[in-house]
Amino acid sequence: MEECRTLFHEKLHDYGASWRILRPSSLTDQLYIKAKRIRSLEEKKDSKVGEGIRPEFVALINYGIVGLVQLECGYADKVDMTPDEAMALYDRHAQEALELMLKKNHDYDEAWRSMRVSSYTDFILTKLQRIKEMEDLQLKGEDVKVSEGIDSNYMDIINYAVFGCIKLQ
């Protein structure tokens, strides 16, 4: 997570909180692109761009945290927070994701350690499909009936991506 935080901080320096303008559906699509690229690389075993799978898991972690921030703050028409404010929100949501991971690790007896990395990818893609469905329901003015919500799915995406980073290190 320190690696992810450092990269996020460096990108804040270069770009500011430009991600604040992302609407929920655009953020979901960005996460989807990253997860699909991981799956493509897993299947093809070759990268024409020269970047591997692990950097995409790092991106999923950071965009997942951005998703949580956007859910909390809503999207903006322009950058409306300082890098320090963005980092404080990043740290809080990263801590919440860690606390959830620790609780689930306890209940699931760290089953993730025996899983394949490709399963994390598939679970992330499933979570993204669920988010898309929930966003579509919201656009129709409907509420979800039994779902944990978009925020819970973002948290799971973050944690599966963390597992992927750990296994690929």
Backbone as a ProteinNet text record, in pm:
[ID]
protein_1_A
[PRIMARY]
MEECRTLFHEKLHDYGASWRILRPSSLTDQLYIKAKRIRSLEEKKDSKVGEGIRPEFVALINYGIVGLVQLECGYADKVDMTPDEAMALYDRHAQEALELMLKKNHDYDEAWRSMRVSSYTDFILTKLQRIKEMEDLQLKGEDVKVSEGIDSNYMDIINYAVFGCIKLQ
[TERTIARY]
82.3	0	86.6	204	292.5	335.8	362.2	395.5	280.6	159.6	42	24	41.3	26.3	129.7	253.9	360.3	329.2	285.1	249.9	133.7	32.6	-82.2	-36.1	50.7	102.9	181.3	264.2	342.9	253.9	147.9	55	-24.1	-54.8	-118.8	-28.8	99.9	195.2	191.1	189.9	194.9	62.5	-48.9	-179.3	-280.7	-248.6	-350	-456.9	-568	-678.1	-769.7	-709.1	-784.2	-893.5	-878.6	-978.6	-1110.4	-1113.2	-1236.7	-1348.1	-1312.3	-1415.5	-1477.8	-1423	-1477	-1614.4	-1711.1	-1843.2	-1833.9	-1926.7	-1918.1	-1902.5	-1979.6	-1972.2	-1835.4	-1774.6	-1641.6	-1535.9	-1548.2	-1455.5	-1469.5	-1592.8	-1616.2	-1552.5	-1568.3	-1507.2	-1355.3	-1296.6	-1150.8	-1103.1	-1173.5	-1140	-1155.4	-1261.5	-1287.5	-1173.6	-1126.6	-1015.8	-892.7	-862.9	-745.7	-761.4	-878.9	-901.5	-900.3	-960	-958.9	-817.2	-735.1	-595.9	-522.5	-547.9	-486.2	-528.1	-656.4	-705.7	-644.4	-634.1	-574.2	-428.4	-353.8	-213.7	-200.6	-291.4	-289	-310.4	-399.5	-432.3	-329.2	-281	-186.8	-42.8	-13	122.9	224.5	174.9	262.6	207.4	297.1	256.2	327.3	253.2	311.5	354.6	294.7	326.4	446.1	475.6	591	562.4	437.8	402.6	333.5	361.5	307.2	176.7	143	16.5	19.4	128.8	134.1	102.6	156.8	120.3	-29.4	-95.8	-241	-315	-265.1	-324.1	-303.8	-186.4	-161.3	-262.2	-284.4	-381.9	-522.1	-558.8	-690.4	-705.5	-600.4	-604.1	-629.4	-549.7	-562.2	-694	-737.8	-867.6	-982.4	-966.1	-1068	-1083.9	-972.2	-977.2	-1036.4	-1000.9	-1062.9	-1214.4	-1257.2	-1400.3	-1467.9	-1404.4	-1461.1	-1468.6	-1364.4	-1365.6	-1478.8	-1494.3	-1599.1	-1738	-1756.1	-1884.7	-1913.5	-1810.7	-1827.1	-1849.9	-1771.3	-1771.1	-1853.3	-1888.9	-1950.2	-1843.1	-1877.8	-1780.8	-1793.9	-1692.1	-1687.5	-1667.8	-1697.1	-1675	-1531.3	-1460.3	-1319.7	-1251.8	-1122.5	-1048	-1085.5	-1132.7	-1184.5	-1122.8	-1009.8	-941.9	-791.7	-725.1	-579.2	-520.7	-394.9	-330.6	-334.1	-318.9	-324	-461.7	-566.9	-702.5	-724.3	-675.4	-689.4	-613.7	-495.1	-416.1	-483.3	-544.3	-614.1	-730.6	-805	-914.7	-860.8	-751.7	-687.8	-650.8	-583.5	-537.4	-654.2	-760.8	-876.4	-941.6	-960.5	-1024.7	-932.5	-803.4	-708.8	-712.6	-722.3	-730.7	-860.1	-971.7	-1099	-1091	-1026	-1010	-923.2	-817.6	-730.8	-808	-885.8	-962.9	-1061.9	-1125.7	-1215.9	-1138.2	-1021.3	-939.1	-902	-862.2	-822.8	-939.5	-1058.8	-1176.9	-1208.3	-1204.1	-1234.4	-1125.5	-999.3	-891.1	-913	-961	-989.6	-1098.1	-1208	-1322.4	-1294.5	-1217.5	-1189	-1056.2	-990.1	-864.9	-759.4	-752.3	-653.9	-655.1	-774.1	-789.2	-724.2	-712.5	-654.2	-513.9	-443.6	-305.9	-299.3	-407.1	-411.9	-477.9	-524.3	-594.4	-496.3	-542.9	-466	-487.4	-385.7	-396.4	-507.6	-522.5	-627.4	-767	-782.8	-911.9	-938.6	-834.7	-854.2	-905.3	-845.2	-886.9	-1034.1	-1073.2	-1212.8	-1307.9	-1268.7	-1354.3	-1367.3	-1257.6	-1261.9	-1355.3	-1344.1	-1433.2	-1579.1	-1604.1	-1740.5	-1790.8	-1707.3	-1745.3	-1775.4	-1697	-1720.6	-1851.5	-1882.5	-2011.1	-2125.8	-2110.2	-2212.8	-2228	-2114.9	-2120.2	-2192.8	-2161.3	-2229.7	-2379.7	-2420.8	-2563.9	-2628.2	-2559.7	-2613.1	-2619.8	-2516.3	-2519	-2634.5	-2657.7	-2769.4	-2903.6	-2916.2	-3039.3	-3058.3	-2950.7	-2958.4	-3000.2	-2948.4	-2987.4	-3136.4	-3193.9	-3337.4	-3419.5	-3350.5	-3419.8	-3459.4	-3399.9	-3432	-3323.1	-3364.2	-3269.2	-3230.6	-3111.3	-3073.2	-3152.5	-3177.2	-3261.7	-3181.7	-3078.2	-3006.1	-2854.8	-2807.7	-2664.6	-2603.7	-2474.6	-2399.4	-2374.9	-2382.3	-2361.3	-2231.5	-2222.3	-2104.4	-1979.7	-1989.6	-1872.4	-1812.2	-1895.2	-1845.2	-1773.5	-1825.8	-1760.8	-1626.2	-1617.5	-1487.9	-1388.2	-1434	-1344.4	-1292.7	-1381.8	-1339.4	-1241.1	-1265	-1171.9	-1034.4	-1031.1	-903.8	-833	-905.2	-841	-797.4	-876.8	-830.9	-706.5	-702.8	-585.4	-462.3	-483.8	-372.3	-318.4	-408.1	-364.4	-284	-331.6	-259.7	-119.9	-108	23	115.6	62.7	144.7	191.9	100.5	137.2	234.9	229.7	317.5	451.2	470.5	592.9	704.9
-119.5	0	125.7	116.3	232.7	266.4	163.1	183.7	253.9	210.6	270.1	414.6	438.3	572.8	667.5	620.4	703.1	741.4	645.1	673.1	772.3	752.3	842.9	985.2	997	1126.8	1193	1116.1	1170.8	1216.9	1140	1180.6	1304.7	1317.2	1440	1561	1541.8	1649.4	1689.7	1591	1618.3	1667.4	1607.2	1632.5	1700.7	1715.6	1760.5	1652.8	1688.4	1592	1596.9	1583.1	1591.2	1485.1	1376.2	1269	1314.3	1430.4	1479.6	1500.5	1519.1	1542.2	1412	1297.2	1169.1	1141.8	1121.8	1078	929.9	880.7	740.6	640.4	656.6	560.2	563.8	680.6	691	624.7	641.4	577.3	425.4	378.1	234.4	183.1	258.2	216.8	216.5	312.3	314.5	190.8	156.6	34.8	-87.9	-89.3	-201.1	-217	-105.4	-110.4	-174.4	-134.7	-189.2	-339.6	-380.3	-521.6	-605.3	-552.5	-624.2	-638.4	-537.2	-546.7	-655.9	-664.4	-771.9	-906.9	-923.6	-1051.6	-1082.1	-981.3	-998.8	-1043.2	-978.7	-1015.5	-1156.3	-1191.8	-1326.6	-1431.5	-1402	-1499.3	-1501.4	-1384.7	-1376.3	-1403	-1381.8	-1399.6	-1307.8	-1197.1	-1107.2	-965.9	-869.8	-729.6	-653.5	-592.4	-510.6	-373.8	-329.8	-199.1	-207.2	-325.7	-343.8	-328.3	-300.7	-291	-420.6	-466.3	-593.6	-582.4	-691.1	-703.8	-626.3	-633.9	-573.1	-423.6	-344.8	-202.3	-178.6	-269.2	-254.6	-282.8	-377.6	-399.9	-276.2	-213.6	-89.7	16.4	28.3	126	95.1	-32.6	-69.7	-27.8	-42.7	0.1	150.8	226.2	372.1	421.5	366	406.8	360.3	247	202.9	301.7	352.3	453.4	583.1	619.5	736.3	716.2	595.4	565.8	591.3	550.2	573.4	723	796.7	941.6	1004.4	961.3	1018.5	986	866.6	833.2	924.7	953.2	1039.1	1185.1	1234.9	1377.5	1414.6	1315.5	1345.7	1391.5	1398.1	1446.7	1598.2	1659	1805	1844.5	1967.8	2019.2	2065.3	2083.5	2123.2	2071.3	2074.2	2030.3	2120	2056.8	2134.1	2092.9	2023.2	1990	1995.8	2028.1	2036.8	1896	1882.3	1752.2	1703.4	1793.1	1752.1	1698.4	1764.1	1714.5	1579.2	1564.3	1437.3	1326.5	1356.4	1254.7	1214.1	1309.3	1275.7	1181	1207.5	1117.7	982.4	983.4	859.9	773.6	835.8	761.9	704.2	780.7	732.3	612.8	623.4	513.2	391.4	412.7	300.9	228.6	303.6	243.9	163.4	217	144.6	13.3	17.4	-104.2	-206	-158.9	-247.2	-310.8	-232.1	-286	-392.4	-369.5	-470.1	-595.3	-577.5	-692.1	-775.8	-711.2	-784.3	-863.4	-804.7	-876.1	-996.7	-976.1	-1086.8	-1193.6	-1150.9	-1249.4	-1338.4	-1279	-1357.6	-1459.9	-1414.6	-1503.6	-1608.3	-1571.9	-1662.9	-1736.3	-1714.8	-1783.5	-1763.9	-1640.7	-1603	-1695.7	-1730.8	-1818.3	-1759	-1625.7	-1560.6	-1610.8	-1654.1	-1700.7	-1825.8	-1903.8	-2026.8	-2007.4	-1888	-1860.3	-1825.7	-1841.7	-1800.5	-1650.8	-1584.6	-1442	-1419.6	-1513.2	-1497.8	-1496.3	-1559.6	-1554.8	-1414.9	-1346.8	-1209.2	-1123.9	-1144.4	-1068.8	-1094.8	-1220.2	-1254.5	-1197.6	-1202	-1147.2	-995.1	-929.6	-784.3	-752	-827.3	-804.1	-827.8	-927.6	-952.9	-835.3	-785.5	-670.1	-549	-529.3	-417.1	-432.8	-555	-577.7	-546.2	-582.7	-551	-399.6	-330.4	-184.6	-124.5	-172.3	-121.5	-141.5	-258.9	-286.3	-191.2	-166.9	-75.4	67.4	109.6	243.6	256.8	152.2	154.8	164.2	93.2	103.2	245.7	305.5	442.4	540.5	520.1	608.5	597.8	480.3	459.5	506.2	553.5	598.8	485.4	369.1	253	231.9	175.1	138.1	-8.1	-42.9	-183.7	-249.3	-379.1	-448.1	-522.2	-592.6	-674.1	-653	-567.9	-548.5	-478.3	-506.2	-434.7	-290	-260	-124.4	-110.4	-0.4	25.7	38.4	103.5	121.9	-10.7	-106.8	-238.9	-308.6	-290.7	-350.3	-284.6	-151.6	-84.4	-138.9	-156.9	-208.4	-347	-431.8	-565.9	-559.8	-470.2	-453.9	-414	-317.3	-274	-392.3	-468	-576.8	-691.6	-727	-828.6	-780.3	-652.4	-597.9	-598	-571	-580.6	-723.4	-821.4	-960.9	-990.2	-938.8	-958.3	-899.2	-778	-715.4	-797.4	-845.4	-925.1	-1052.8	-1123.3	-1251	-1230.8	-1116.6	-1093.2	-1029.1	-1000.8	-936.6	-1038.3
0	0	0	60	59.4	-83.2	-162.7	-304.1	-377.5	-353	-416.8	-372.2	-242.9	-187.6	-246.7	-257.4	-313	-457.3	-537	-676	-683.8	-599.8	-596.6	-563.9	-464.2	-421.9	-535.1	-603.8	-713.9	-828.9	-856.7	-963.3	-922.2	-794.1	-745.9	-771.4	-751.3	-778.1	-924.6	-1013.8	-1156.9	-1214.5	-1168.9	-1231.5	-1141.2	-1013.6	-918.9	-906.7	-848.7	-831.1	-954.1	-1073.2	-1198.8	-1208.1	-1134.2	-1132.2	-1069.1	-1006.7	-944.9	-1046.9	-1174.6	-1276.8	-1328	-1288.3	-1335.3	-1274.7	-1361.4	-1315.5	-1278.9	-1198.2	-1153.6	-1267.8	-1374.3	-1484.7	-1553	-1563.2	-1624.8	-1537.2	-1408.4	-1316.1	-1323.2	-1329.6	-1343.6	-1472.3	-1580.2	-1707.2	-1699.5	-1628.5	-1612.4	-1536.3	-1429.7	-1355.7	-1445.4	-1525.1	-1615.9	-1717.2	-1773.6	-1869.6	-1805.2	-1683.6	-1614.3	-1589.7	-1543.2	-1514.3	-1642.6	-1749.6	-1877.3	-1930.9	-1910.7	-1955.5	-1878.2	-1748.8	-1670.8	-1727.4	-1751.2	-1803.7	-1940.2	-2024.2	-2156	-2144.6	-2055.4	-2035.9	-1976.7	-1887.6	-1830.2	-1939.3	-2032.1	-2136	-2249	-2289.4	-2402	-2361.3	-2234.5	-2182.2	-2250.3	-2309.2	-2382.9	-2374.6	-2361	-2357.3	-2467.7	-2555.8	-2662.8	-2610.8	-2498.5	-2441.4	-2347.5	-2298.2	-2211.7	-2063.8	-2028.3	-1887.1	-1847	-1727.8	-1683.8	-1608.1	-1543.8	-1471.5	-1339.8	-1268.3	-1135.3	-1136.1	-1230.9	-1232.7	-1252.5	-1319.9	-1337.9	-1207	-1127.4	-995	-907.1	-916.2	-842	-885	-1015.8	-1066.8	-1015.3	-1008.9	-956	-810.2	-733.7	-593	-586.1	-661.2	-653.9	-710.6	-822.8	-877	-787.9	-721	-626.2	-511.7	-463.3	-357.5	-411.4	-533.4	-596.8	-603.1	-636.2	-640.8	-507.3	-400.2	-266.9	-235.6	-275.5	-255.4	-335.6	-459.9	-544.9	-490.2	-435.4	-374.1	-255.8	-178.8	-61.5	-100	-194.2	-224.7	-348	-429.1	-557.8	-655.3	-782.5	-879.7	-891.8	-949.8	-960.7	-1107.1	-1138.3	-1273.4	-1295	-1185.3	-1191.7	-1065.4	-1064.1	-946.6	-830.3	-723.4	-610.3	-477	-483.4	-357.5	-378	-270.5	-273.5	-266.3	-304.1	-287	-140.7	-46	94.9	132.7	85.1	111.7	45.6	-78.4	-149.7	-76.7	-27.7	43.7	174.3	242.7	367.7	338.9	232.7	194.8	149.9	73.7	29.9	150.8	246.3	364.3	443.6	458.3	534.2	465.2	334.9	262.8	251.8	239	238.2	372.6	480.6	614.2	629.1	579.9	585.6	507.7	390.8	310.6	384.4	448.8	526.5	642	712.2	824.6	777.3	663.2	607.2	568.9	507.9	468.9	591.2	697.9	818.2	875.9	876.1	924.9	837.3	705.2	613.9	618.9	632.6	644.7	766.1	873	993.1	964.4	905.4	881.5	774.7	672.8	561	578.5	692.2	723.5	613.9	563	460.8	339.6	293.9	177.1	52.6	46.3	-71.2	-101.5	1.1	-19.2	-105.9	-108.6	-188.1	-324.5	-349.3	-475.3	-586.5	-709	-825.9	-849.5	-902.3	-933.9	-1035.9	-1129.3	-1230.5	-1166.9	-1052.7	-983.3	-928.9	-879.9	-834.3	-950.3	-1067.4	-1185.8	-1216.5	-1215.8	-1246	-1141.5	-1015.2	-909.8	-924.1	-962.1	-983.6	-1099.8	-1208.5	-1322.6	-1284.4	-1201.3	-1153.1	-1070.2	-981.3	-898.8	-987.3	-1092.1	-1182.7	-1258.7	-1298.4	-1364.6	-1269.1	-1143.9	-1044	-1026.5	-1022.8	-1010.3	-1129.9	-1249.2	-1369.6	-1359.2	-1312.7	-1298.1	-1197.4	-1085.4	-984.4	-1036.5	-1110	-1169	-1267.8	-1346.7	-1442.4	-1370.1	-1258.2	-1179.4	-1127	-1078.5	-1026.4	-1135.5	-1258	-1368.4	-1398.4	-1373.5	-1394.4	-1274	-1170.2	-1049.9	-957.3	-976.5	-892.7	-788.2	-676.1	-571.5	-586.8	-537.2	-532.4	-420	-433.5	-335.3	-228.5	-268	-170	-173.8	-260.5	-277.3	-156.8	-135	-31.3	-72	-199.5	-247.4	-324.5	-395.3	-478.4	-393.1	-278.5	-193.4	-149	-114.8	-74.3	-189.3	-309.6	-426.1	-453.4	-437.5	-450.6	-348.5	-226.4	-121.5	-158.2	-209.4	-250.1	-366.5	-462.2	-574.6	-522.3	-432.4	-374.3	-310.2	-230	-156.5	-247.2	-348	-443.4	-517.8	-552.4	-621	-529.1	-401.2	-305.5	-302.8	-298.7	-299.6	-427.4	-540.7	-666.1	-660.4	-606.8	-592.5	-504.1	-394.2	-301.6	-370.1	-436.8	-500.3	-615.5	-681.8	-797.2	-758.2	-631.7	-586.3	-574.3
[MASK]
+++++++++++++++++++++++++++++++++++++++++++++++++++++++++++++++++++++++++++++++++++++++++++++++++++++++++++++++++++++++++++++++++++++++++++++++++++++++++++++++++++++++++

